[in-house]
């Protein structure tokens, strides 16, 4: 099977593939189930009905039982059997092929193998023997006219019987699965399939509609809360701006605090130096005073990372040496706000 075959398949053929796949899957699960866990067969037929006049005569355990002259109110699961005038059974010998290829080969040659017009019969096959050395397989083939098989099923269902198999003559070949795959019984269940599909569509529509309604309700709730949320956001932005302004003001106050500068100079000015005059504008600093002969004021301030651009002032009036031999100093620097 190719992709082109799948794309060109109609709905009926796709449905047949799905039913075959489901039957195969169920059969595999049934084979893997341990015997102890398998449920008892509740679909075992009550009897084998034989047409008798307008009704049926049931056969139980090989003995004739009651006669059904009127439709039964309680469904009975039965096995129908077509006689030799309605179904033909024969034995074939074919090359060994896969199960699908064998079924396809028999279906293509059915009008040649059986005395029925092409497309008018349903059939069933069963491989009975395989001979790999000769590459041959033996199988039994049963076929019956579709209209006769369908009439037998309809007649049984009209009397309240529920056929679980439709055997061909004296064989154990079941024609009911093939009959279900054809338009006979399949068309009868098409109505219910359409109903089920419609109900599934309605459920999907209701689910989608409910989701859309919930989304619309949530959107309406968001729109109702939008003014309050906007006011809250504006308040948050105002509060954040005020906090930032406070932090900046506090940082400027700390940077321009003379107490902090005096503490810094107390650590930076070496012993043996006396500051007589201090000028500071928040950034630039000028110190004037006297020092011991062994103190280098410029080197001490340049070694401190809290000061930059340290240099001696040579412009303007210069301080004179203090009596006693202490030389003056006049230096300028820039105070860094961060160490």
Buried (B, 14 or more C-beta within 10 A) or exposed (E): EEEEEEEEBEEBEEBBEEBEEEEEEEEEEEEEEEEEEEEEEEEEBBBBBBBEEEBBBBBEEEEEBEEBEEEBEEEBBBBBBBEEEBBBBEEBEBEBBEEEEBBEBBEEEBBEBBEBEEEBBBBBBEBEEEEEEEEEBBBBBBBBBBEBBBEBBEBBBEBBBBBBBBBBBEBEBBBBBBBBBBEBBBEBEBEEEEEEEEEEEEEEEEEEEEEEEEEEEEEEEEEEEEEEEEEEEEEEEEEEEEEEEEEEEEEEEEBBEEEEBEEBBEEBBBEBBBBEEBEBEEEEBBBBBBBEEEBEBEEBBBEBEBBEEBEEEEEEEEBEEBEEEBBBBBBBBEBBEEE
